[in-house]
Amino acid sequence: MKKEQESFIKFYAITISLITFVFSLYLYSLYNTANAEFQFVEKFAWIKSISVNYEVGIDGISLLLILLTTFIFPLCIIASWNTIKDRIKLYYFLMLIMEAGLIGVFSSLDLLLFYFFWEFILIPMYFFIGIWGSENRIYATTKFFIYTMFGSVLLLIGIIWLGFIAKNFTNEFTVDFVSLQNIAPSIPVGKQISIFILFTLGFLIKVPLFPFHTWLPDAHVQAPTAGSVILAALLLKMGTYGLLRFSLPLFPGAFIKLTPYIAVLAVIGIIYGALLSIVQKDMKKLVAYSSVSHLGFIVLGIFALTQEAVQGSIIQMVNHGLSTGALFLIVGMLYERRHTKEIVQYGGLMKVMPVFAAIFLIVSLSSIGLPGLNGFIGEFLILVGSFGSANLHSNLYVIFASTAVIFAAVYLLWLYQRLMLGPIENEKNRGLKDISKIELFSIIPIIVFIVWIGVKPNTFLSVSENSVKKVLTNFETIKTRYQSEQKQLEEKEMQEKQMQEQK
């Protein structure tokens, strides 16, 4: 392919992604934060025979994730500018359709449409790793495909089952989210638990939560830099978004009963991911396992079911996307210079790459949760909101989870020390160039938001505040009704038992 064609493809891709970002900002400017209902709703018949609609709309929760999506993709295109040299047209085509799919996931209000976008995203990411990945990419793509496809099948079974249950109430098969919210409280708890498990397993595999996490480090290590950024910043959020959007409001009885078990998995994932990060010798694996830990925090916050904890989880989704995305960009910059991800191959880089070292330090402190940077507010709200949560029943979850904050400081500061400080012992590092202009363009916008969210978090928290209040208020209403029905059922069973004993 001629250089003129390559340049055209790259400029076309960055132009389309920037236009999409501008439109998302326009959407943000029109969004009414005081209105907790879904806004900008578009609905028309898609598959009439089974009453499936193309229905999209957003609330404050989905708006933040759409803004994150449209913000990250132009930066990934810039990061790929000089590093992707094969099949350029296919690479940028897949990147743009992946962006479209993610926007679809975060705005779908029909469960089959949501599933279509959910599954659609699997295809470009499969090719991202399989074509442009490292030496063990075939193993990583196969493992990625098997794990995520298994989760998707469980999700599809749950959606179809839920649609047929809804038919008993509406006389027609429906997977419309708004309609299902009204039906959900009337579904027997036994069926709720079964369908909840199908939905939630599908989401937890995507998160991924311990013990479903083993596909993630392999996928991250083998993926190209932009693929790792998209995977960490956006694809993992599909799982946490699914928990908050669908598992919580549709299966309240099951959510209450199974919270302790999932909270235990979340805490194990938080500590386990952090401890594994400490012992890694590969930079990418270290950052990948740190994602397992951070995503465990988000899951714990969602299941705490308090305003502060859920708000913290949502802002932490954004924070993790920014901080961990930036860490993968940083690892990618080093890899392009030395073609190794082994930590032991580096050392003393601050002497030859001072600007790079400064940026790396800011991003590391952000991921640790230093006050004044974005990571602090998310973790703080999750821990404060989870402490004393009636849904968690015990503060031990929070006490154990908070230890990961210390572990994060250990593995990231130790990584920084081994890469940036000390003498230059490897002669290959002496000639390394500092961060380039195009690399600055890909990471400086993230630094801006890292500081912005840290200093003025309410700019972003206010977007989702009323949407979260609505979700929690609806849940409490359903919970009260559910507990009342359970009490009546127990009293009835008690009376029947007493009557039998009297006979």
SULRA-V582080 format. One record per pair of residues at least 4 apart in sequence whose ideal C-beta (glycine too) atoms are under 7 Angstrom apart, sorted by the first residue. I is the first residue (numbers start at 1). J is the second residue. Records with the same first field share a line. If there is no record, write none. Layout:
BEGIN
I=J + J
END
This chain:
BEGIN
1=5 + 6 + 88
3=7
4=8
5=9
6=10 + 88
7=11
8=12
9=13 + 88 + 89 + 92
10=14 + 81 + 92
11=15
12=16
13=17 + 77 + 92 + 95 + 96
14=18 + 74 + 77 + 78
15=19
16=20 + 96
17=21 + 73 + 74 + 77 + 96 + 99
18=22 + 74
19=23
20=24 + 70 + 99
21=25 + 70 + 71 + 74
22=26
23=27
24=28 + 66 + 67 + 70
25=29
26=30
27=31 + 40
28=63 + 67
31=39 + 63
32=39
33=60 + 462 + 463 + 466
34=466
35=39
36=59 + 466 + 467 + 469 + 470
38=57 + 58 + 59 + 109
39=57 + 58
40=57 + 58
41=57
42=56
43=53 + 55
44=53 + 54
45=53
46=52 + 53 + 54 + 113
47=52
50=173
51=172 + 173 + 174
52=110 + 112 + 175
53=110 + 176
54=113
55=109 + 110 + 113 + 176
56=107 + 108 + 109
57=107 + 109
58=62 + 63 + 66 + 107
59=63 + 467
60=64 + 463 + 464 + 465 + 466 + 467
61=244 + 314 + 464 + 467
62=66 + 106 + 107
63=67 + 463
64=68 + 314 + 318 + 460 + 463 + 464
65=69 + 106 + 237 + 241 + 317
66=70 + 103 + 106 + 107
67=71
68=72 + 233 + 234 + 318 + 321
69=73 + 99 + 102 + 103 + 106 + 234
72=76 + 229 + 230 + 233 + 234 + 321 + 325
73=77 + 95 + 99
74=78
75=79 + 442 + 445 + 446
76=80 + 95 + 226 + 229 + 230
77=92 + 95
78=438 + 441 + 442
79=225 + 226 + 329 + 332 + 442
80=84 + 226
81=438
82=438
83=225 + 336
84=88 + 91 + 132 + 224
87=91 + 131
88=92
89=93
90=94
91=95 + 132
92=96
93=97
94=98 + 124 + 127 + 128
95=99
96=100
97=101 + 124
98=102 + 121 + 124 + 125 + 230
99=103
100=104
101=105 + 117 + 120 + 121
102=106 + 121 + 234
103=107
104=108 + 117
105=114 + 117 + 118 + 121 + 238
106=241
108=113 + 114 + 117
109=177 + 178
110=114 + 175 + 176 + 177
111=115 + 159 + 175 + 177
112=116 + 159 + 175
113=117
114=118
115=119 + 155 + 156 + 159
116=120
117=121
118=152 + 238
119=152
121=125 + 235
122=126 + 148 + 149
123=127
124=128
125=129 + 227 + 231 + 235
126=130 + 141 + 144 + 145
127=131
128=132 + 223 + 224 + 227
129=133 + 137 + 140 + 141 + 144 + 219 + 222 + 223 + 227
130=137 + 138 + 141
132=224
133=137 + 140 + 222 + 223 + 224
134=221 + 222
136=140 + 222
137=141 + 222
138=142
139=143 + 218
140=144 + 218 + 219 + 222
141=145
142=146
143=147 + 215 + 218
144=148 + 215 + 219
145=149
146=150
147=151 + 205 + 215
148=152 + 205 + 206
149=153
150=154 + 205
151=155 + 201 + 202 + 205 + 206
152=156 + 202
153=157
154=158 + 198 + 201 + 202
155=159 + 198 + 199 + 202
156=160
157=161 + 198
158=162 + 195 + 198 + 199
159=163 + 175
160=164
161=165 + 195
162=166 + 175 + 180 + 195
163=167 + 173 + 174 + 175
164=173
165=187 + 191
166=170 + 174 + 179 + 180 + 183
167=171 + 172 + 173
169=183 + 186
170=174 + 179
174=179
175=180
176=180
177=181
179=183
180=184 + 250
181=249 + 250
183=187
184=249 + 250 + 251 + 252
185=252 + 478 + 481 + 482
187=191 + 192
188=192
189=193 + 253 + 254
190=194
191=195
192=196 + 251 + 253 + 254
193=197 + 254 + 257 + 258
194=198
195=199 + 251
196=200 + 247 + 251 + 254 + 255 + 258
197=201
198=202
199=203 + 246 + 247
200=204 + 243 + 247
201=205
202=206
203=207 + 239 + 242 + 243 + 247
204=208 + 209 + 212 + 239
205=212
206=236 + 238 + 239
207=236 + 239 + 240 + 295 + 299
208=212 + 213 + 215 + 216
209=213 + 265 + 266 + 269 + 295 + 296 + 299
210=265 + 268 + 269 + 272 + 292
213=269 + 292
215=219
216=220 + 288 + 291 + 292
217=221 + 285 + 288 + 289
218=222
219=223 + 231
220=228 + 231 + 284 + 288
221=282 + 284 + 285 + 288
223=227 + 228 + 231
225=229 + 328 + 329 + 332
226=230
227=231
228=232 + 284 + 328
229=233 + 325 + 328 + 329
230=234 + 235
231=235 + 236
232=236 + 291 + 324 + 325 + 328
233=321 + 324 + 325
234=321
236=291 + 295
237=241 + 317 + 321
238=242
239=243
240=244 + 295 + 298 + 299 + 302 + 313 + 317
241=245
242=246 + 247
243=247 + 248 + 299 + 302
244=248 + 302
246=250
247=251 + 255
248=255 + 471 + 475
249=471 + 474 + 475
251=255
252=256 + 475 + 478 + 479 + 482
253=257 + 482
254=258
255=259
256=479
258=262
259=263 + 303 + 391 + 392
260=264 + 393
261=265
262=266 + 299 + 303
263=267 + 300 + 303 + 392 + 397
264=268
265=269
266=270 + 296 + 299 + 300 + 303
267=271 + 296 + 300 + 397 + 400 + 401
268=272
269=273 + 292 + 293 + 296
270=274 + 293 + 296 + 297 + 401 + 404
271=275 + 400 + 403 + 404
272=276
273=277 + 289 + 290 + 292 + 293 + 296
274=293 + 404 + 407 + 408 + 411
275=407
276=280 + 289
277=286 + 289 + 290 + 293 + 411
278=407 + 410 + 411
280=285 + 286 + 289
281=342 + 343 + 344
282=286 + 341 + 342
283=287 + 331 + 341 + 343
284=288 + 331 + 341
285=289
286=290 + 411 + 415
287=291 + 324 + 327 + 328 + 331
289=293
290=294 + 324 + 367 + 408 + 411
291=295 + 324
292=296
293=404
294=298 + 320 + 324
295=299
296=300
297=301 + 316 + 379 + 382 + 401
298=302 + 313 + 316 + 317
299=303
300=304 + 382 + 386 + 397 + 401
301=309 + 310 + 312 + 313 + 316 + 382 + 385 + 386
302=310 + 313
303=391 + 392
304=309 + 385 + 386 + 389 + 391 + 392
305=310 + 389 + 391 + 472 + 475
306=310 + 385 + 389
307=311 + 385 + 468 + 469 + 472
308=312 + 381 + 384 + 385
309=313 + 381 + 382 + 385 + 386 + 389
310=314 + 468 + 472
311=315 + 381 + 461 + 464 + 465 + 468
312=316 + 378 + 381 + 382 + 385
313=317 + 382
314=464 + 468
315=319 + 377 + 378 + 381 + 457 + 460 + 461
316=320 + 378 + 379 + 382
317=321
318=322 + 460
319=323 + 374 + 375 + 378 + 453
320=324
321=325
322=326 + 374 + 446 + 449 + 450
323=327 + 363 + 366 + 367 + 374 + 375 + 450
324=328 + 367
325=329 + 446
326=330 + 363 + 443 + 446
327=331 + 363 + 367
328=332
329=333 + 442 + 443
330=334 + 360 + 363
331=335 + 341
332=336
333=337 + 435 + 439
334=338 + 346
335=339 + 341
337=432
338=345 + 428
340=345
343=415 + 418 + 419
345=426
346=418 + 419 + 429
347=418 + 419 + 422 + 424 + 425 + 426 + 429
348=421 + 422 + 423 + 424 + 429
349=353 + 357 + 419 + 420 + 429 + 432
350=354 + 357 + 420 + 421
351=424
352=429 + 430 + 432
353=357 + 432 + 434 + 435
354=358 + 434
355=359 + 434 + 435
356=360 + 434 + 435
357=361 + 420
358=362
359=363 + 435 + 443 + 447
360=364 + 416 + 420
361=365 + 416
362=366 + 447 + 450
363=367
364=368 + 412 + 413 + 416
365=370 + 373
366=370 + 373 + 374 + 375 + 450
367=375 + 408 + 412
368=375 + 408 + 409 + 412
369=375 + 376 + 379 + 405 + 408
370=376
371=376
372=376 + 454 + 455
373=450 + 451 + 454
374=449 + 450 + 453 + 454
375=379
376=380 + 454
377=381 + 453 + 454 + 457
378=382
379=383 + 405
380=384
381=385
382=386
383=387 + 398 + 402
385=389
386=392 + 397 + 398
387=395 + 398
388=395
392=397
395=399
396=400
397=401
398=402
403=407
404=408
406=410
407=411
408=412
409=413
410=414
411=415
412=416
413=417
414=418
415=419
416=420
417=421
424=429 + 430
435=439 + 440
437=441
438=442
439=443
440=444
443=447
444=448
445=449
446=450
447=451
448=452
449=453
450=454
451=455
452=456
453=457 + 460
457=461
458=462
461=465
464=468
465=469
466=470
467=471
468=472
469=473
470=474
471=475
472=476
473=477
474=478
475=479
476=480
477=481
478=482
479=483
480=484
481=485
482=486
483=487
484=488
485=489
486=490
487=491
488=492
489=493
490=494
491=495
492=496
493=497
494=498
495=499
496=500
497=501
498=502
499=503
END
